[in-house]
């Protein structure tokens, strides 16, 4: 009987490990979203810092597509961050559910 319980506990622990691995993946996606979000900010800061060296109306045909690309990158970065945060909350809820259902191993799951 004790072998069945320990095998069952091992399965539960493996499930938690799988959920934690998925949570690490969500953290990596969030890190990527933050990096994608930082790129347009650095491009815009360079444009602002060098704005005295060009006339806006002479380069508007270059700045408009660049600003549109930056807007798309901001949208992508925000999407990745929000999706990763939602997934991490989902993973936390799954772990809480497992801890609640299997109190015998709950002390080992932080």
C-alpha positions in Angstrom: 0.0 0.0 0.0 2.8 2.4 0.8 4.4 1.9 -2.6 1.1 2.9 -4.2 1.0 6.1 -2.2 4.6 7.0 -2.9 4.1 6.3 -6.6 1.0 8.5 -6.5 3.0 11.2 -4.7 5.7 11.0 -7.3 3.1 11.5 -10.1 1.8 14.6 -8.3 5.3 16.0 -7.8 6.0 15.4 -11.5 2.8 17.3 -12.4 4.0 20.2 -10.3 7.4 20.1 -11.9 5.8 20.2 -15.3 3.7 23.2 -14.3 6.8 24.9 -12.9 8.6 24.3 -16.2 5.7 25.9 -18.1 5.9 28.8 -15.7 9.6 29.2 -16.4 8.7 29.3 -20.1 6.2 32.1 -19.4 8.9 34.0 -17.6 11.1 33.7 -20.6 8.3 35.0 -22.8 7.9 37.9 -20.4 11.6 38.7 -20.6 11.4 38.7 -24.4 8.4 41.0 -24.2 10.3 43.4 -22.0 13.2 43.4 -24.5 10.9 44.0 -27.5 9.2 46.8 -25.5 12.6 48.4 -24.8 13.7 48.5 -28.4 11.3 51.3 -29.6 12.1 53.3 -26.6 15.9 53.3 -27.3 15.3 54.1 -31.0 13.1 57.0 -30.1 15.6 58.3 -27.6 18.3 58.3 -30.3 16.0 60.1 -32.7 15.2 62.7 -30.0 18.9 63.1 -29.1 19.9 63.6 -32.7 16.9 65.8 -33.7 19.0 68.9 -34.0 21.0 67.4 -36.9 18.0 66.9 -39.2 14.9 68.7 -40.3 11.8 66.7 -39.5 10.0 67.7 -42.8 12.9 66.5 -44.9 13.0 63.0 -43.3 9.2 62.6 -42.6 9.1 59.8 -45.3 11.6 57.8 -43.1 10.3 58.7 -39.7 6.6 57.8 -40.3 7.4 54.1 -41.2 9.8 53.9 -38.4 7.2 55.2 -35.9 4.7 52.7 -37.3 7.2 49.9 -36.8 7.9 51.1 -33.3 4.2 51.1 -32.5 3.9 47.5 -33.7 6.8 46.6 -31.5 5.2 48.2 -28.5 2.0 46.4 -29.2 3.8 43.1 -29.5 5.8 43.7 -26.4 2.7 44.6 -24.3 0.9 41.5 -25.7 3.8 39.2 -24.8 4.0 40.6 -21.3 0.3 40.5 -20.6 0.0 37.0 -22.0 2.9 35.7 -19.9 1.5 37.3 -16.8 -1.9 35.7 -17.4 -0.3 32.3 -18.0 1.8 32.6 -14.8 -1.4 33.4 -12.8 -2.9 30.3 -14.4 0.1 28.1 -13.4 0.0 29.5 -9.8 -3.7 28.6 -9.6 -3.0 25.1 -10.8 -0.3 24.6 -8.2 -2.6 26.0 -5.5 -5.3 23.5 -6.6 -2.8 20.6 -6.4 -1.7 21.7 -2.9 -5.3 21.9 -1.8 -6.3 18.5 -3.2 -3.1 16.7 -2.0 -2.3 18.1 1.5 0.2 15.3 2.2 2.7 16.8 -0.2 1.6 20.4 0.2 4.4 21.1 2.7 7.0 20.2 0.0 5.5 22.6 -2.6 6.3 26.3 -2.0 
